[in-house]
C-alpha cells in the first residue's frame, strides 16, 4: 500500500507549476520504474494525455514524466508506443492548435534531455517533426522548436551530423522566409556540437550559409551572418580564428569587403597546417577574388592559392 501511495503521489506531482520539479522527477524515474504497477500502461496514458490536456503545466509534466518512464523501460518503448506515428497524426489532425504544437516540442525536448545520445537514432525523425514549426506564425512555437534543436546538437556524433545535414541544407531552400531563418539558425546551432564533429561538415555548411546572405529578405541575410559568426567561433586554427570576423564580413558583403579578406590572408603569417574547417572560410574568399574583374584582386587570389597549397597537410581537404 505504501509503495502504491508513493507512486501515485509522484504521478500527481507531474502537473506541478514547477518546471524544475518536473525535470527532476523525470531524472529519478528510471531508478524507480520497477515500483510502478504496469509502467507501460502509464506511459501510454501519459502519451495520450499530451493529445488531450489544455493545461500547459500538465503538458510539460506529462512530457517529462513520459521521458523518464521511457528511459526506465528502455529506448525500444519509443517503437512500442509508436510515438512518432502518434505525433505525426496529431500534426495532421490538429495543425492549428498551439497547445498540441507545444506538446510535441516539449516531448521531443524531454526525450532529448533525458535520453541524450541514446535518442540520437531518432534525431532525423525529431528534426522532421520540429521543422513543421520552423515557419510557424506563433513566435513562441518557433523559438521553442529552435531551443529543442539546440539541445539536440549537444548530443550529436560525427555520424549524426552527416545524417541531419542534408535535411537542414534542404530547409534553406524553403519558400517562406521564417522557415529559412529557422533552418539557418539550426545550422548556426551546430556550433554547439563538438569541434571534431563540426569540422568535417563545415565545407558543406559555410557555402550554403554564404548563399543565404544574398537572400531578398533582410531577416534571412541577418541570421545567415549571425550563423556564420557562430560557426566561425569554433574554428581551431589559431591564425584563422584570429581573423575569422574579417573573413565572415568578406563572405557577408563580398562586393565591399572581399579586398580586405584577401589582404588580411596575405598579411597573416601561418605557422600551423590548415584544416578543413579553416579552409571552409578561406576558400570562398579566394574564389570570389579569382572571379573579380579587378586584376589586383585576381593576383592576390592566385598568390593565396600558392600559399595555401603548402599549408594543407591532407590534399583530400581541398575536395
SULTA-V171551 format. One record per helix or strand of 2 or more residues. SS is the DSSP state (A for helix, B for strand). FROM is the first residue (numbers start at 0). LEN is the number of residues. If there is no record, write none. Layout:
ss=SS from=FROM len=LEN
ss=SS from=FROM len=LEN
//
This chain:
ss=A from=1 len=14
ss=A from=18 len=17
ss=A from=38 len=12
ss=A from=55 len=18
ss=A from=76 len=4
ss=A from=82 len=11
ss=A from=97 len=36
ss=A from=138 len=15
ss=A from=157 len=14
ss=A from=176 len=16
ss=A from=194 len=5
ss=A from=201 len=11
ss=A from=217 len=15
ss=A from=237 len=15
ss=A from=253 len=14
ss=A from=275 len=16
ss=A from=294 len=17
ss=A from=314 len=4
//
